[in-house]
Structures are given as structure tokens and as C-alpha cells.
Amino acid sequence: MTVPARLPAGPIPSLRRNRRLATSLSAWLFVLPAVVFVGVFFGYPIVKNIVMSFQDYTTATFFTGEAPWTGLTNYIEVFSSSLFGTTLLNTALFTVGSISVQFVIGLALALFFKRNFPLSGFLRSLLLLPWLLPLIASSAVWKWILDQDSGALNQFLGLFGIAPVPWLVSPSLALVAVIGVNIWLGIPFNTTILYSGLQAVPDELYEAASLDGATGWRAFWYITWPSIRSVVSVVIVLGVVYTLKVVDIILGLTGGGPANSTQTLATWAYEKSFVQFSFGGGAAVSNILIAVSLVFAVVYLSLNRKPVDE
């Protein structure tokens, strides 16, 4: 009987390596367009913003092309400004006040719509309207509603004998009014994401828990909340990052006033860049805002990673 000749063992490992290399290369070719897109439209602006914050970048730079290197001067001016503490406090109050109320109302509405009652789909679609409207248009409408003299809200309160309230012109009320408008705009986002998370919770868990007497609040605490904790983390992180950079709502309602009572880091960066035309100073403020967002995201996700895994 003739024994078939064996192929040389040498070329086979080489052929396998070539196949792995070809597979890896083809994978990178598919990813390359996304990498280029992120680098051009996200990476370059961030790097450019960081470089600008160390330069005396003004309107003259667009004509001369010269932006003298100033080192940490822009950051020193920002931190030593009397407005820095005010904007930092306003940013914290605006963010915490908006996110906390948006989340509570959004979760309550998500639980309400989970019952799938008649017209629930229609009502959910109506709930998305504030989210779909342009923010500058929404702020213009709310500015008319909250106007002290002819605003719809004060006219309604006047029916009950309540004097007109200076919602947008009082330093003690303007920030509250702005937070209220931002809450109204953010509720649809919270409701939509949390509702999708609730839909992923199996009904069998509630049926099994009901046999042990876990209904109502107990079912929510021991079944619903642990099941949607990862979704909650995403909602809060995205909500905080979005709220920190809100500019158009505040500019449309108060312009940062009165007396800087609604001035935040985001609006201060806008004012420095496009009102005072100090692009280096505006870049420094925006970099501080980016750093605050990153610190919050990292700390929050680190604290919630273990409970979510469990």
C-alpha cells in the first residue's frame, strides 16, 4: 500500500500568519473611516482648544496668524477672577437641580407608561415634543411665559390675586426659573431611556416576587431598581455632561444675568470667546468645564461599577 506524501510543515504556520494578518488588516480598514472621523471632528478641536488656552488668541490672530504663547496666564486670570466662584456655584446648582428633578419625574413617568394603558403610546409621543423643538425656540417661548409684565404665567397667577413675579429679572429667582425650564426640556430624555430600561425587566420576576409578598414599593426596590441600575448610570452621566454645557437656554432666557446670577462656566466661556473676543480665555474656561465633566464621569462610574456588576 502506498503511503501518501505529507506536505511540508513549514509553509502552514506562515500561511496561518498571513491569514491572521489579512483578517486584522481588513478589520482596521473597516474601522479606519470612524477613526478618521473622530480624529478630525473631535480630536482636532479638543487639541486646538487646549493649545489656544495657552495663547493670546484674539480676533487679530485671524488676520496676522500670530497667537503669542502666554503659558498659564489665561488659567491664572480665570481662577483669580471674582466671577469664577459665582459661575462654579451656579453651574453646580444648575446641574444638580436639573438632573435630580429630571430623573425623579422621568422615572415616575416611565413607571407610569410601563402599564401600557390605552393611548399610552400617543401620550409618550407627545412627551417627546419638548425634546424635538429647537432649544432657542423653546427658550423664546418660555421667556414670553415668564415675562413679569405680560407673561402667561403671571397672568394666570393674577387670577388668584397673586402679584406679578419677576421670574427672570430677580437675582434670587432667575436661576430657579432657568432650572425649571431646563427640567421641562430634559424630562423626555430621562423618560425615554428609563422606559426602555424598564421594558427589559422580565415580568416573570414580578410574578415570582409577588408570591413572596414583594409588591409595590418592595418590588421596585428589590427588582426594578437593581435591574435598571446600569441604565440609570448612563442617564445620569449623559444628563450631567449635557447639562454642564448648556448655553442656549440660559442665553435665550437671561443672557447670564441679572447680576451674573445665572452665569455658568459654559456661558462664561461663550462670553469670553464671542463677546469679549478673548478666545484664549474662553478656551481656558471650556477646558475647565471639560475637566469637571471627565472627573464626574470617572468618579461616578467607578463608584457604581461594583454594584452594577453584582
Backbone torsions as a table, in degrees:
resi	resn	phi	psi	omega
1	MET	NA	135.5	-177.7
2	THR	-87.0	127.6	178.7
3	VAL	-86.8	124.7	-179.4
4	PRO	-63.3	140.9	179.8
5	ALA	-70.0	140.1	178.0
6	ARG	-87.1	146.2	176.5
7	LEU	-72.8	150.0	177.1
8	PRO	-59.3	137.7	-177.0
9	ALA	-76.6	-15.7	-174.3
10	GLY	-66.9	-48.5	-173.7
11	PRO	-69.9	-20.7	-174.1
12	ILE	-65.0	-50.7	176.6
13	PRO	-58.4	-36.9	179.1
14	SER	-65.0	-39.2	178.7
15	LEU	-65.0	-39.8	178.2
16	ARG	-64.3	-41.4	178.2
17	ARG	-63.1	-39.3	179.5
18	ASN	-65.2	-38.0	178.4
19	ARG	-66.4	-43.4	177.5
20	ARG	-62.4	-40.5	178.7
21	LEU	-63.7	-42.2	179.1
22	ALA	-64.9	-40.0	178.5
23	THR	-64.9	-44.0	179.2
24	SER	-64.6	-40.6	179.7
25	LEU	-65.2	-42.2	178.9
26	SER	-64.8	-36.3	177.6
27	ALA	-63.4	-44.1	178.7
28	TRP	-64.9	-33.4	178.3
29	LEU	-65.5	-34.4	176.6
30	PHE	-71.2	-34.7	-177.5
31	VAL	-81.4	-24.2	-173.4
32	LEU	-54.2	-44.5	179.2
33	PRO	-58.7	-40.2	178.3
34	ALA	-66.8	-39.1	178.7
35	VAL	-63.7	-43.1	178.7
36	VAL	-64.2	-42.3	179.7
37	PHE	-61.4	-47.7	180.0
38	VAL	-63.5	-40.9	-179.5
39	GLY	-65.0	-41.4	-177.0
40	VAL	-75.3	-45.4	-172.1
41	PHE	-96.4	-10.1	178.1
42	PHE	-124.4	-48.4	-177.6
43	GLY	-66.2	-48.8	-178.4
44	TYR	-62.2	-46.3	177.6
45	PRO	-59.1	-38.0	-179.8
46	ILE	-66.5	-46.0	179.4
47	VAL	-63.4	-42.7	179.3
48	LYS	-63.0	-38.9	179.2
49	ASN	-65.8	-39.9	178.1
50	ILE	-65.0	-42.9	179.2
51	VAL	-64.1	-42.4	179.9
52	MET	-60.4	-33.2	-177.5
53	SER	-66.9	-15.4	177.6
54	PHE	-103.9	13.9	-177.7
55	GLN	-126.6	160.4	171.2
56	ASP	-89.8	78.1	-172.4
57	TYR	-97.1	111.7	-177.3
58	THR	-129.0	-173.4	178.5
59	THR	-65.2	-28.9	178.7
60	ALA	-63.6	-25.6	-179.2
61	THR	-63.5	-31.1	-179.1
62	PHE	-68.5	-23.4	-179.9
63	PHE	-98.0	-40.5	-177.2
64	THR	-92.5	-23.7	-176.4
65	GLY	76.3	6.4	-178.0
66	GLU	-103.7	130.0	176.4
67	ALA	-136.2	91.1	-175.0
68	PRO	-55.9	141.2	178.9
69	TRP	-75.4	125.4	-177.1
70	THR	-116.8	-0.4	179.4
71	GLY	68.1	-129.8	-176.9
72	LEU	-91.1	13.0	-175.8
73	THR	-58.8	-45.8	-179.1
74	ASN	-61.7	-41.6	179.7
75	TYR	-68.5	-38.3	178.0
76	ILE	-63.2	-42.0	178.6
77	GLU	-64.0	-38.8	179.9
78	VAL	-66.6	-49.7	-177.0
79	PHE	-68.1	-29.9	-179.0
80	SER	-87.8	-6.7	-179.6
81	SER	-71.3	142.9	177.6
82	SER	-67.6	-17.7	-179.2
83	LEU	-82.9	-16.5	-176.0
84	PHE	-62.5	-47.6	-179.9
85	GLY	-62.6	-39.6	179.2
86	THR	-64.3	-47.1	-179.0
87	THR	-66.2	-36.3	179.5
88	LEU	-65.7	-42.9	178.5
89	LEU	-66.5	-43.6	178.9
90	ASN	-63.2	-38.6	178.1
91	THR	-63.1	-42.8	179.5
92	ALA	-65.1	-46.3	-179.9
93	LEU	-64.5	-42.6	179.9
94	PHE	-63.3	-41.9	-177.5
95	THR	-72.1	-50.4	-178.1
96	VAL	-64.3	-45.1	179.9
97	GLY	-62.3	-42.8	-179.1
98	SER	-68.3	-49.8	-173.5
99	ILE	-65.7	-43.6	-176.4
100	SER	-63.1	-47.2	-177.7
101	VAL	-72.6	-40.2	176.8
102	GLN	-57.8	-43.4	-177.0
103	PHE	-67.7	-45.4	-178.1
104	VAL	-62.6	-48.0	179.8
105	ILE	-67.0	-41.5	179.5
106	GLY	-61.8	-41.3	178.5
107	LEU	-67.2	-40.2	178.6
108	ALA	-62.7	-42.4	178.7
109	LEU	-68.5	-37.5	178.2
110	ALA	-62.9	-42.1	176.9
111	LEU	-65.8	-35.1	179.1
112	PHE	-66.6	-44.4	-177.9
113	PHE	-75.8	-15.3	179.0
114	LYS	-66.7	-17.2	-179.6
115	ARG	-72.3	-16.2	178.0
116	ASN	55.0	51.6	176.4
117	PHE	-80.1	170.0	179.0
118	PRO	-58.2	139.1	-179.3
119	LEU	68.1	12.6	179.0
120	SER	-64.8	-38.7	177.8
121	GLY	-63.7	-39.6	179.1
122	PHE	-66.4	-41.5	179.8
123	LEU	-67.9	-35.5	177.1
124	ARG	-64.9	-37.3	177.8
125	SER	-67.5	-37.4	176.1
126	LEU	-65.6	-32.7	-179.5
127	LEU	-64.4	-23.2	-178.6
128	LEU	-80.0	-11.2	-175.8
129	LEU	-57.9	-46.6	178.4
130	PRO	-59.6	-30.7	-179.4
131	TRP	-74.2	-29.0	-176.2
132	LEU	-86.2	-21.9	-178.4
133	LEU	-72.0	145.0	173.8
134	PRO	-59.3	136.5	-174.8
135	LEU	-62.5	-37.8	-178.6
136	ILE	-67.9	-31.9	176.2
137	ALA	-70.8	-41.0	178.3
138	SER	-63.5	-42.0	179.8
139	SER	-65.8	-34.4	177.7
140	ALA	-66.0	-40.7	178.4
141	VAL	-65.7	-44.6	179.8
142	TRP	-67.2	-30.4	176.3
143	LYS	-64.9	-37.3	175.6
144	TRP	-69.3	-40.6	-179.6
145	ILE	-63.4	-39.0	-175.0
146	LEU	-93.4	5.8	179.5
147	ASP	-60.6	140.1	-174.3
148	GLN	-69.4	-37.4	-173.1
149	ASP	-90.4	-48.7	-174.3
150	SER	-119.9	15.7	-177.9
151	GLY	-70.5	147.4	-178.2
152	ALA	-64.7	-35.1	-178.3
153	LEU	-67.3	-44.3	179.2
154	ASN	-68.7	-33.2	175.7
155	GLN	-65.7	-37.9	177.2
156	PHE	-66.9	-43.0	178.9
157	LEU	-66.0	-29.2	179.2
158	GLY	-65.1	-24.2	177.1
159	LEU	-63.8	-22.7	179.7
160	PHE	-104.8	15.8	177.0
161	GLY	77.0	17.4	179.0
162	ILE	-90.1	130.6	-178.8
163	ALA	-66.6	153.3	179.3
164	PRO	-56.3	135.8	-178.4
165	VAL	-101.8	128.7	179.5
166	PRO	-79.4	73.0	-173.0
167	TRP	-58.6	-43.7	-171.5
168	LEU	-105.5	-4.2	-176.9
169	VAL	-115.4	-0.3	178.0
170	SER	-100.1	126.6	179.6
171	PRO	-59.5	-25.5	-178.8
172	SER	-88.1	-14.1	-177.4
173	LEU	-114.9	-19.7	-173.5
174	ALA	-61.4	-44.2	-178.9
175	LEU	-65.3	-37.5	177.5
176	VAL	-62.8	-42.3	179.6
177	ALA	-64.6	-42.1	179.8
178	VAL	-65.6	-40.9	177.3
179	ILE	-62.1	-41.3	178.9
180	GLY	-60.1	-43.3	178.9
181	VAL	-65.6	-41.1	-179.9
182	ASN	-67.0	-33.3	175.2
183	ILE	-62.8	-45.3	179.6
184	TRP	-59.1	-38.6	-178.6
185	LEU	-75.4	-26.7	-175.1
186	GLY	-93.6	-12.9	-179.4
187	ILE	-59.8	-43.4	-179.9
188	PRO	-58.2	-40.4	179.2
189	PHE	-61.9	-49.0	-179.8
190	ASN	-61.7	-44.6	-178.8
191	THR	-62.4	-44.4	-177.0
192	THR	-64.2	-47.6	-177.6
193	ILE	-69.0	-43.3	-179.8
194	LEU	-67.8	-35.2	177.6
195	TYR	-64.0	-40.7	177.3
196	SER	-64.5	-35.4	176.0
197	GLY	-67.3	-38.1	178.4
198	LEU	-67.0	-31.8	-179.8
199	GLN	-66.3	-22.8	-178.5
200	ALA	-84.0	-6.5	179.3
201	VAL	-81.9	120.3	-177.5
202	PRO	-64.1	138.9	177.2
203	ASP	-67.3	-23.2	-179.7
204	GLU	-62.5	-30.1	178.8
205	LEU	-64.6	-41.6	179.4
206	TYR	-68.7	-36.7	179.5
207	GLU	-66.3	-40.8	178.5
208	ALA	-68.6	-38.0	-179.7
209	ALA	-68.6	-33.6	-179.3
210	SER	-64.8	-27.6	177.5
211	LEU	-67.8	-26.6	177.5
212	ASP	-94.7	6.2	177.5
213	GLY	87.0	9.8	179.6
214	ALA	-90.0	93.1	178.2
215	THR	-129.8	167.8	176.6
216	GLY	61.5	-126.9	-177.0
217	TRP	-63.6	-36.4	-180.0
218	ARG	-65.4	-39.6	177.8
219	ALA	-65.1	-38.8	179.1
220	PHE	-65.2	-43.7	-174.0
221	TRP	-72.4	-36.3	-174.2
222	TYR	-99.0	-14.5	-179.0
223	ILE	-121.2	-57.0	-174.0
224	THR	-64.9	-51.9	-175.0
225	TRP	-62.7	-48.1	177.1
226	PRO	-61.5	-31.3	-177.1
227	SER	-73.7	-29.7	-176.6
228	ILE	-107.5	12.8	-175.5
229	ARG	-62.8	-36.9	177.9
230	SER	-66.1	-38.4	177.3
231	VAL	-66.7	-38.4	177.8
232	VAL	-61.0	-41.2	178.5
233	SER	-60.4	-43.1	179.2
234	VAL	-64.5	-44.1	-178.6
235	VAL	-62.1	-44.4	-177.2
236	ILE	-69.3	-44.4	-179.4
237	VAL	-63.7	-48.1	178.7
238	LEU	-63.4	-39.0	179.6
239	GLY	-64.6	-42.7	179.8
240	VAL	-65.7	-46.5	-179.8
241	VAL	-61.2	-40.9	178.5
242	TYR	-67.6	-44.4	-176.0
243	THR	-67.2	-35.4	-179.9
244	LEU	-60.3	-30.8	-175.8
245	LYS	-101.8	13.3	179.3
246	VAL	-64.7	125.8	179.8
247	VAL	-125.8	-50.0	-170.7
248	ASP	-62.7	-36.6	-179.6
249	ILE	-64.6	-46.9	-178.2
250	ILE	-67.1	-43.1	179.2
251	LEU	-64.5	-38.0	-179.7
252	GLY	-70.4	-29.3	-177.4
253	LEU	-91.6	-51.2	-172.1
254	THR	-128.0	-15.6	-176.1
255	GLY	68.0	17.9	-178.2
256	GLY	94.2	-11.1	179.3
257	GLY	-95.3	-168.3	-7.4
258	PRO	-78.0	144.5	179.4
259	ALA	55.1	39.8	178.3
260	ASN	60.2	22.4	-178.0
261	SER	-72.9	-17.5	177.0
262	THR	-119.6	16.9	179.0
263	GLN	-77.6	124.4	177.7
264	THR	-114.8	176.5	178.3
265	LEU	-61.0	-37.1	-179.0
266	ALA	-67.6	-46.0	179.9
267	THR	-70.7	-31.7	177.0
268	TRP	-66.3	-40.3	176.3
269	ALA	-62.6	-41.1	177.5
270	TYR	-63.0	-44.2	-178.6
271	GLU	-63.9	-42.6	179.5
272	LYS	-63.7	-39.1	-174.5
273	SER	-80.8	-44.4	-169.2
274	PHE	-113.3	-0.3	172.8
275	VAL	-113.2	-50.3	177.8
276	GLN	-87.9	-11.5	-179.0
277	PHE	56.1	34.2	171.8
278	SER	-101.5	82.8	-172.9
279	PHE	-68.1	-29.8	176.7
280	GLY	-66.0	-44.2	177.3
281	GLY	-65.9	-40.5	177.8
282	GLY	-64.2	-37.8	177.2
283	ALA	-65.2	-37.3	178.6
284	ALA	-63.5	-44.0	179.3
285	VAL	-65.0	-41.8	-179.4
286	SER	-67.0	-33.3	176.8
287	ASN	-67.9	-36.1	175.1
288	ILE	-63.1	-39.9	178.5
289	LEU	-64.9	-40.4	177.4
290	ILE	-63.2	-42.2	179.6
291	ALA	-62.4	-41.5	177.9
292	VAL	-61.9	-42.5	179.3
293	SER	-63.2	-43.8	-179.2
294	LEU	-66.0	-42.0	-180.0
295	VAL	-61.9	-45.4	179.2
296	PHE	-62.2	-46.6	-176.9
297	ALA	-61.4	-44.8	-178.3
298	VAL	-65.8	-46.3	-178.4
299	VAL	-64.6	-45.7	-177.3
300	TYR	-64.7	-46.0	-179.2
301	LEU	-66.7	-33.9	177.8
302	SER	-67.1	-40.9	-179.6
303	LEU	-69.6	-28.0	-176.4
304	ASN	-99.9	-3.2	-177.3
305	ARG	-65.2	-46.5	-177.1
306	LYS	-65.5	-48.8	177.2
307	PRO	-59.4	-37.3	-179.4
308	VAL	-66.8	-42.8	178.7
309	ASP	-62.0	-40.4	179.5
310	GLU	-65.8	NA	NA
